[in-house]
Amino acid sequence: RFARPIRWLVALFNDAVLPIEAAGIKAGQRTYGHRVIGKGAPILVRDYASYRKALERAGVVVNPERRRQMIQDELDRLCAKNGVGLNADESLLEQAVFTTEWPCVVLGSFRPEYLAVPPEILITSMKEHQGFFSVRDRQGGTLAPHFLAVANNQPKDMSLIRAGNERVLAARLADAKFFFDEDRKARLEERLKKLGGVTFHQKLGTMGQKAERLVQLESTVASAVSRGSASHDVVNECRRAAQLCKADLLTGIVGEFPELQGIMGGEYAKHDGEPPGVCQAIREQYLPKALEGELPRSLPGLVLSLADRLDTIAAFFHVGLIPTGSEDPFALRRHATAIVRIILEKSLRLDLGQCIDHARRLLVDGGIKGTADEAQARQRIADFVFERVRHYGRTVEGLRDDVMEAVLRSALSAGPIDLVELSLKMKAMHAVTAKPDFDPLIVGFKRASRIVEKERWERQPVDASRFQDPAEGELHRRIGLCREDVRRETAEGRYEKALEALVGLKPAIDAFFTNVMVNVEDAALRSNRLSLLKDVSECFTSFADFSRIMVQGT
């Protein structure tokens, strides 16, 4: 339902009024301009051109892009005139565009004493409560004691509008300073016990229980991220950050401005004398906040962000609250995307599968009753994360869908899940698909694979003494060399070299199918040739599931 009463409707097609009715109002040809500038006089609408011109005379700029430019120009002009820099905010600009008809920008000020309050509080208070833009000192880049307000009117004397906005903002900032001062009277550590009274989710217990899981999970994540090489101090910082990270949810400032959670936790941790690494990790725990937002910079921050998101995804999957279609009420896709970005863009070499298993185990040990099938739980979470890997690979790295599917499909059954390794493999495969020998090679591989699959052939040793054609011996020899090359190059992370070894099999595979018949009447000979093709298939699948690759024209 529309929040405000609808006074009139205009709906014209060419010069005819359309028979439309809404909220008890019938459409007509009369509209009205700005409540003050337009003086309440009705405007008869005949066509769009007259509509636009008449409304502008009555104080309404119809085109939103023109309003946007008017606001931006005024913001820039006033900043230049007063020697300050604008803290650009696209969402705030969007709000100003669509809440004004005749925008006018005014510069106001507040008492410099409020600058003792953390700038995030002041900026958020200005934005959320009043819709004001904040500005910074051009010399030092610090917050300046001024603001820019977008009014929906332009009287000759703007002093009344300025004074009114300054008076209202002063009251808001006084409240914010009060909350900040009161919050610092209690240490974060003192608030931990009260987290047991804050619900995380009705099926998943309290924030206190979540914080306890994070303390245990972060040790696994920290060890995995650092490959066991993290210093004792860093490990302790990660643990301490996990203990304190949710305590700011009980503070007055976060109660007033939920978007400051984490940021204020870091600020209060600093006030309490916690180590700098702990303070920074708490501040960074919710990064990235958007799909392309800033990532945590510190190792403890990376660990805490990963652990928090892994716990959240594992928890909701555990109780069966899994995103379906476009429905994702708990933003689990955003959490999974953040995990993918952090791991790939920071090149973190960790076994994601091990971390998922630990997160699930902590839920079970904590008495959280699950509805998910335990046997499939790990794969379902891994599949969910891989969905975001595909999205990232497609939109950011420009990778082919079939290439990503080939690598990811084989990874689900291959033990450890190293997203960095998988990404490097996908990039290497994507590059090799452009080579002229690649498509014919895949045709040969798929032919060998289909024959083996059709016969449901199990591994049997290849007997070189049964070879009747030189092509058999040559393929057997090349497979042995290729298998060793692929194993060595893959272990060293030289995936392009491993793929070059596979591409090098093409002449031998082609010669085999040209000169050798597999399904001969001699059972022993047929068996030996099937085992040789089984070796071909396994040599390829040791790198990826090449059956997923689409060959041009098929």
KAMOQUI-V951270 format. One record per residue. SS is DSSP state (helix for helix, strand for strand, loop for the rest). OMEGA is omega as a letter, one per 30 degrees, with the letter a starting at -180 (none if undefined). NEAR is the number of other ideal C-beta (glycine too) atoms within 12 Angstrom. Layout:
ss->[SS:SS]
omega->[OMEGA:OMEGA]
near->[NEAR:NEAR]
//
This chain:
ss->[loop:loop:loop:loop:loop:loop:loop:loop:loop:strand:loop:strand:strand:loop:loop:strand:strand:loop:loop:loop:strand:strand:loop:loop:strand:strand:loop:strand:loop:strand:strand:strand:loop:loop:loop:loop:loop:loop:loop:loop:loop:strand:strand:strand:loop:loop:loop:helix:helix:helix:helix:helix:helix:helix:helix:helix:helix:loop:loop:loop:loop:loop:loop:helix:helix:helix:helix:helix:helix:helix:helix:helix:helix:helix:helix:helix:helix:helix:helix:helix:helix:helix:loop:strand:strand:strand:loop:loop:loop:helix:helix:helix:helix:helix:helix:helix:helix:loop:loop:loop:loop:loop:loop:strand:strand:strand:strand:strand:strand:loop:loop:helix:helix:helix:helix:helix:loop:loop:helix:helix:helix:helix:helix:helix:helix:helix:helix:helix:helix:helix:loop:loop:strand:strand:strand:strand:strand:loop:loop:loop:loop:loop:strand:strand:strand:strand:strand:strand:strand:strand:strand:loop:loop:loop:loop:loop:loop:loop:helix:helix:helix:helix:helix:helix:helix:helix:helix:helix:helix:helix:helix:helix:helix:helix:helix:helix:helix:helix:helix:helix:helix:helix:helix:loop:loop:loop:loop:helix:helix:helix:helix:helix:helix:helix:helix:helix:helix:loop:strand:strand:strand:loop:loop:loop:strand:strand:helix:helix:helix:helix:helix:helix:helix:helix:helix:helix:helix:helix:helix:helix:helix:helix:helix:helix:helix:helix:loop:loop:loop:loop:loop:helix:helix:helix:helix:helix:helix:helix:helix:helix:helix:helix:helix:helix:loop:loop:helix:helix:helix:helix:loop:helix:helix:helix:helix:helix:loop:helix:helix:helix:loop:loop:helix:helix:helix:helix:helix:helix:helix:helix:helix:loop:loop:loop:loop:helix:helix:helix:helix:helix:helix:helix:helix:helix:loop:loop:loop:loop:loop:loop:loop:loop:loop:loop:loop:loop:loop:loop:helix:helix:helix:helix:helix:helix:helix:helix:helix:helix:helix:helix:helix:helix:helix:helix:helix:helix:helix:helix:loop:loop:loop:loop:loop:strand:loop:loop:strand:loop:loop:loop:loop:helix:helix:helix:helix:helix:helix:helix:helix:helix:helix:helix:helix:helix:helix:loop:loop:loop:loop:loop:loop:helix:helix:helix:helix:helix:helix:helix:helix:helix:helix:helix:helix:helix:helix:loop:loop:loop:loop:loop:loop:loop:loop:helix:helix:helix:helix:helix:helix:helix:helix:helix:helix:helix:helix:helix:helix:helix:helix:helix:helix:helix:helix:helix:helix:loop:loop:loop:loop:loop:helix:helix:helix:helix:helix:helix:helix:helix:helix:helix:helix:loop:loop:loop:loop:loop:loop:loop:helix:helix:helix:helix:helix:helix:helix:helix:helix:helix:helix:helix:helix:helix:loop:loop:loop:helix:helix:helix:helix:helix:helix:helix:helix:helix:helix:helix:helix:helix:helix:helix:helix:helix:helix:helix:loop:loop:loop:loop:loop:loop:loop:loop:loop:helix:helix:helix:loop:loop:loop:helix:helix:helix:helix:helix:helix:helix:helix:helix:helix:helix:helix:helix:helix:helix:helix:helix:helix:helix:helix:helix:helix:loop:loop:loop:helix:helix:helix:helix:helix:helix:helix:helix:helix:loop:loop:helix:helix:helix:helix:helix:helix:helix:helix:helix:helix:loop:loop:loop:loop:loop:loop:loop:helix:helix:helix:helix:helix:helix:helix:helix:helix:helix:helix:helix:helix:helix:helix:helix:helix:helix:helix:loop:loop:loop:loop:helix:helix:helix:loop:loop:loop:loop:loop:loop]
omega->[l:a:a:a:l:a:a:l:l:l:a:l:a:a:a:l:l:a:a:l:l:l:l:a:l:a:l:a:a:l:a:a:l:a:a:a:a:l:l:a:l:l:l:a:l:l:a:a:a:l:a:a:a:l:l:l:a:l:l:l:a:a:a:l:l:l:l:a:l:a:a:l:a:l:a:a:a:l:a:a:a:l:l:l:a:l:a:a:a:a:l:l:l:l:a:a:a:l:l:l:l:a:l:a:l:l:l:a:l:a:a:a:a:l:l:l:l:a:a:l:a:a:a:l:l:a:a:a:a:a:a:l:l:a:a:l:a:a:a:a:l:a:l:a:l:l:l:a:l:a:l:a:l:l:l:a:a:a:l:l:l:a:l:l:l:a:a:a:l:l:l:a:l:l:a:l:l:l:a:l:a:a:a:l:l:l:l:a:a:a:a:a:a:l:l:l:l:a:l:l:a:l:a:l:a:l:l:l:l:l:l:l:a:l:a:a:a:l:l:a:a:l:a:a:a:a:l:a:a:l:l:a:a:l:l:l:l:a:a:l:l:l:a:a:a:a:a:l:a:a:a:a:a:l:l:a:a:a:l:l:a:l:l:l:l:l:a:l:l:l:a:l:l:l:a:l:l:a:a:l:l:l:a:a:a:l:f:a:l:a:a:a:a:l:l:a:a:l:l:l:l:a:a:l:l:a:a:a:l:l:a:a:a:a:a:l:a:a:l:l:a:l:l:l:a:a:l:a:a:l:a:l:l:l:a:l:l:l:a:a:a:a:a:a:l:l:a:a:l:l:a:l:l:l:l:l:a:l:l:a:l:l:l:a:l:l:l:a:a:l:a:l:a:a:a:a:a:a:a:l:l:l:a:l:l:l:l:l:l:l:l:a:a:a:a:a:l:a:l:l:a:l:l:a:a:a:a:a:a:a:a:a:a:l:a:l:l:a:l:l:l:l:l:l:a:l:l:l:l:a:a:l:a:a:a:a:a:a:l:l:a:l:l:l:a:l:l:a:a:l:l:a:l:a:a:a:l:a:l:a:l:a:a:a:a:l:l:a:l:a:l:a:a:l:l:a:a:l:l:l:a:a:l:l:a:l:a:a:l:l:a:l:l:a:l:l:l:l:l:l:l:l:l:l:a:a:a:l:l:a:l:a:l:a:a:l:a:a:l:a:l:a:a:l:l:l:a:a:l:l:l:l:l:l:l:a:a:l:l:a:l:l:a:l:a:l:a:a:l:l:a:l:l:none]
near->[7:10:6:8:11:17:18:22:24:31:22:23:14:11:14:15:20:17:13:18:15:18:16:11:17:18:23:23:24:23:30:27:28:29:17:20:24:22:14:15:18:19:29:19:31:20:17:17:12:20:27:21:19:28:29:24:20:27:28:30:30:27:18:21:15:20:30:24:17:28:40:28:19:31:37:22:19:29:28:16:15:25:15:30:25:32:31:21:25:17:16:31:33:20:23:33:27:20:21:31:33:31:35:33:39:34:35:36:27:35:20:16:13:34:24:19:34:32:30:29:40:43:35:35:38:39:33:26:25:34:34:39:41:42:38:27:21:18:10:12:13:21:32:33:29:37:43:44:41:39:31:29:26:23:18:9:11:22:14:16:25:27:17:20:32:29:19:24:35:27:20:31:38:23:25:39:28:21:29:34:22:18:36:28:17:21:22:39:23:18:34:29:18:21:30:20:16:26:16:31:22:11:22:32:28:26:32:27:29:38:44:30:41:46:33:29:43:48:30:36:45:43:26:36:40:24:13:15:14:26:15:12:17:32:28:23:34:48:34:37:48:40:34:43:51:39:41:46:37:33:40:27:37:33:20:25:32:18:21:37:32:38:33:44:46:41:30:43:39:26:23:26:15:30:24:21:34:41:34:35:45:48:38:37:47:37:32:28:25:16:21:16:18:19:30:39:19:30:33:45:42:42:48:49:47:49:47:43:46:50:49:37:47:46:42:38:39:38:26:19:25:29:25:12:7:7:12:21:14:23:21:31:29:26:36:40:35:40:45:42:39:42:39:32:26:27:19:32:24:36:29:44:32:24:41:42:27:33:42:38:25:35:40:21:17:29:14:32:16:27:18:28:16:18:9:17:31:32:25:28:42:39:27:36:43:34:28:37:41:32:25:33:34:20:18:22:24:15:30:27:25:29:39:39:30:36:41:39:29:31:34:27:16:23:16:22:36:31:42:29:36:43:36:31:39:43:27:33:41:30:23:33:30:16:21:12:23:30:24:22:34:37:25:33:42:30:27:41:30:21:28:30:18:15:22:11:28:13:16:21:15:29:18:19:13:25:23:20:24:16:25:35:25:25:40:35:22:31:35:23:21:37:27:18:28:34:21:18:26:31:16:15:20:21:33:24:24:34:42:25:33:44:36:26:41:30:20:37:40:24:20:35:29:17:20:32:19:32:17:17:9:14:14:17:24:23:25:31:38:35:33:43:40:30:38:43:35:29:38:40:31:29:44:41:30:40:26:26:37:21:21:15:8:11]
//
